[in-house]
Amino acid sequence: VQPFARQYFNSMYIAVLVTAGTMLFSSMAGYAFARIRFRGQGVLFLVVLTGLLIPAEVTIVPLFQLFNQWGMIDTHWPLILVSTFGAPSVLATFIMRQYFITLPVELEEAARIDGLGRWRIYWSIALPLSRSALAAVAIFTFLHVWNLYLEPTVYLQTPELFTLPQALTRYTDAYGGEMWNTQLAAATLTALPVLIVFVFAQKQFVEGLAQTGLKG
């Protein structure tokens, strides 16, 4: 018997934690690339963007060996760390950078006249103004983490630690046959958070992408 409630909680808290971490770190990195001039900035940003070109299947084996050395296999730490600092965070950084580039320079100049430092400008001025871009980052990050399947399958072994996509493949009866009715019910409950997030945040998502120049 699958501990569905526990698995539901696992997926929810991992998705929320990764989404919050991605919003924080990607906004900080995006602001640095957009508003702080330093040597090698363009080259470093291109190096960061190459993370989008590397499939998860390429890095899964070395990452497994690394987390195995750290004693993190069969814990949620690999899912949290890989999702927070992996390819989704690279795309989030790009979105935040594109948004921060559009902010008027006069805002920072006025803030400096008032005596604000770089951190206060980011935290008190730039970040509150980027709510639409942050909403876009939050939505696609949450959906990506919620639907993870490969990474949980590789890193997790204990049913109590499974996430929902992984758990949905384990519903079998005493004879090894698939329990279609149970799978369909579980899949329906699994899809509810995705639908709720999309219904209530689709406007912010579209606005965020439009303002960063990514609207197709």
C-alpha positions as CSV (number, residue, x, y, z in Angstrom):
1,V,0.0,0.0,0.0
2,Q,1.4,3.4,-1.0
3,P,1.4,6.1,1.7
4,F,-0.3,8.6,-0.7
5,A,-0.8,11.4,1.8
6,R,2.9,11.3,2.8
7,Q,3.9,11.3,-0.9
8,Y,1.6,14.2,-1.6
9,F,3.2,16.2,1.2
10,N,6.7,15.3,-0.1
11,S,5.9,16.7,-3.5
12,M,4.3,19.8,-2.1
13,Y,7.0,20.8,0.3
14,I,9.8,20.1,-2.2
15,A,8.1,22.1,-4.9
16,V,7.4,25.0,-2.5
17,L,10.9,25.0,-1.1
18,V,12.6,24.8,-4.5
19,T,10.3,27.5,-5.9
20,A,11.2,29.9,-3.1
21,G,14.9,29.2,-3.4
22,T,14.9,29.6,-7.1
23,M,13.0,32.9,-6.9
24,L,15.6,34.2,-4.4
25,F,18.8,33.1,-6.1
26,S,17.7,33.7,-9.7
27,S,16.6,37.2,-8.8
28,M,19.9,37.9,-7.1
29,A,21.9,36.5,-10.0
30,G,19.7,38.2,-12.6
31,Y,20.1,41.6,-10.8
32,A,23.9,41.1,-10.7
33,F,24.1,40.3,-14.4
34,A,21.8,43.2,-15.3
35,R,22.8,46.1,-13.1
36,I,26.4,45.4,-11.9
37,R,29.2,45.8,-14.3
38,F,32.3,43.6,-13.8
39,R,35.1,42.1,-15.9
40,G,34.1,39.0,-17.9
41,Q,30.4,39.6,-17.2
42,G,29.2,38.6,-20.8
43,V,31.4,35.5,-20.9
44,L,30.2,34.4,-17.5
45,F,26.6,34.9,-18.4
46,L,27.1,32.8,-21.6
47,V,28.7,30.0,-19.4
48,V,25.7,30.1,-17.2
49,L,23.3,29.8,-20.2
50,T,25.1,26.7,-21.4
51,G,23.4,25.0,-18.5
52,L,20.2,25.0,-20.6
53,L,21.9,22.9,-23.2
54,I,22.9,20.1,-20.9
55,P,20.2,17.4,-20.6
56,A,19.5,16.0,-17.1
57,E,20.4,12.5,-18.3
58,V,24.0,13.6,-19.0
59,T,24.6,14.8,-15.4
60,I,22.5,12.2,-13.5
61,V,25.3,9.6,-13.1
62,P,28.1,12.0,-11.8
63,L,25.6,13.7,-9.5
64,F,24.5,10.4,-8.1
65,Q,28.1,9.5,-7.4
66,L,28.6,12.9,-5.7
67,F,25.4,12.7,-3.5
68,N,26.3,9.1,-2.7
69,Q,29.7,10.2,-1.3
70,W,27.9,12.8,0.7
71,G,25.4,10.3,2.1
72,M,22.4,12.0,0.6
73,I,21.0,9.1,-1.4
74,D,17.4,8.1,-0.4
75,T,16.9,11.6,1.0
76,H,15.2,14.7,-0.5
77,W,18.3,16.8,-0.5
78,P,19.4,15.8,-4.1
79,L,16.0,16.8,-5.4
80,I,16.1,20.1,-3.7
81,L,19.7,21.0,-4.6
82,V,19.6,19.8,-8.2
83,S,16.3,21.6,-8.9
84,T,17.3,24.8,-7.1
85,F,20.6,25.2,-8.9
86,G,20.0,23.2,-12.1
87,A,18.7,24.1,-15.5
88,P,15.4,25.6,-14.3
89,S,17.3,28.1,-12.2
90,V,19.3,29.1,-15.3
91,L,16.2,29.9,-17.2
92,A,14.9,31.8,-14.2
93,T,18.1,33.8,-14.0
94,F,17.7,34.7,-17.7
95,I,14.1,35.8,-17.2
96,M,15.0,38.0,-14.1
97,R,18.0,39.5,-15.9
98,Q,15.9,40.5,-18.9
99,Y,13.4,42.1,-16.6
100,F,16.0,44.0,-14.5
101,I,17.6,45.4,-17.7
102,T,14.3,47.2,-18.4
103,L,14.3,49.1,-15.1
104,P,15.1,52.8,-15.5
105,V,18.6,53.8,-14.4
106,E,17.1,56.9,-12.7
107,L,15.6,54.6,-10.0
108,E,19.1,53.5,-8.8
109,E,20.5,57.0,-9.1
110,A,17.8,58.3,-6.9
111,A,18.3,55.5,-4.4
112,R,22.0,56.2,-4.2
113,I,21.3,59.8,-3.5
114,D,19.1,58.7,-0.6
115,G,22.1,56.7,0.7
116,L,21.0,53.2,-0.2
117,G,23.6,50.5,-1.0
118,R,23.5,47.9,-3.7
119,W,21.8,45.3,-1.5
120,R,19.1,47.8,-0.3
121,I,18.4,48.9,-3.9
122,Y,17.9,45.2,-4.9
123,W,15.8,44.3,-1.9
124,S,13.7,47.4,-1.5
125,I,13.3,48.7,-5.1
126,A,14.2,46.2,-7.8
127,L,12.7,43.1,-6.2
128,P,9.2,44.6,-5.4
129,L,9.0,46.0,-9.0
130,S,9.7,42.5,-10.5
131,R,6.6,40.8,-9.2
132,S,5.3,39.8,-12.6
133,A,8.7,38.3,-13.6
134,L,8.9,36.5,-10.2
135,A,5.4,35.1,-10.8
136,A,6.5,33.6,-14.1
137,V,9.5,32.1,-12.4
138,A,7.4,30.7,-9.6
139,I,4.9,29.1,-11.9
140,F,7.2,27.3,-14.3
141,T,9.5,26.3,-11.4
142,F,6.7,24.8,-9.3
143,L,5.3,22.9,-12.3
144,H,8.7,21.6,-13.2
145,V,9.5,20.3,-9.7
146,W,6.0,19.0,-9.2
147,N,6.3,16.8,-12.4
148,L,9.9,15.5,-11.7
149,Y,10.2,11.8,-12.4
150,L,13.7,10.9,-13.4
151,E,15.5,12.4,-10.4
152,P,13.2,10.9,-7.7
153,T,13.5,7.5,-9.4
154,V,17.3,7.6,-9.3
155,Y,17.7,9.1,-5.8
156,L,14.8,7.7,-3.8
157,Q,14.3,4.1,-2.7
158,T,11.9,4.3,0.3
159,P,8.2,4.5,-0.5
160,E,7.6,7.0,2.3
161,L,10.1,9.4,0.6
162,F,8.6,9.0,-2.9
163,T,7.1,12.0,-4.8
164,L,3.8,11.7,-6.6
165,P,5.0,11.1,-10.2
166,Q,7.2,8.3,-8.9
167,A,4.5,6.9,-6.7
168,L,1.9,6.7,-9.5
169,T,3.9,4.0,-11.2
170,R,3.8,1.7,-8.1
171,Y,0.1,1.1,-7.7
172,T,-0.2,-2.7,-8.3
173,D,-2.5,-5.4,-6.8
174,A,-1.4,-8.6,-5.1
175,Y,-0.8,-10.3,-8.4
176,G,1.4,-7.5,-9.9
177,G,-1.3,-6.0,-12.1
178,E,-1.9,-2.3,-12.3
179,M,-4.7,-0.8,-10.3
180,W,-6.1,1.5,-12.9
181,N,-8.9,2.9,-10.8
182,T,-6.5,3.8,-8.0
183,Q,-4.0,5.3,-10.4
184,L,-6.7,7.4,-12.1
185,A,-7.9,8.7,-8.7
186,A,-4.4,9.5,-7.6
187,A,-3.5,11.2,-10.9
188,T,-6.6,13.4,-10.6
189,L,-5.5,14.6,-7.1
190,T,-2.0,15.0,-8.4
191,A,-3.2,17.4,-11.2
192,L,-5.2,19.6,-8.9
193,P,-2.4,21.9,-7.7
194,V,-1.2,22.4,-11.2
195,L,-4.7,23.5,-12.3
196,I,-5.1,25.7,-9.3
197,V,-1.7,27.4,-9.9
198,F,-2.5,27.9,-13.6
199,V,-6.0,29.3,-13.1
200,F,-5.0,31.8,-10.5
201,A,-1.7,32.9,-11.8
202,Q,-1.9,32.7,-15.6
203,K,-2.3,36.5,-16.0
204,Q,0.8,37.1,-14.0
205,F,2.6,34.4,-15.9
206,V,1.8,36.0,-19.3
207,E,2.6,39.5,-18.1
208,G,5.9,38.3,-16.7
209,L,7.0,36.7,-20.0
210,A,5.8,39.6,-22.0
211,Q,7.8,42.1,-20.0
212,T,11.0,40.0,-20.3
213,G,10.6,39.7,-24.0
214,L,10.0,36.0,-24.0
215,K,6.3,36.0,-25.2
216,G,6.0,34.1,-28.4
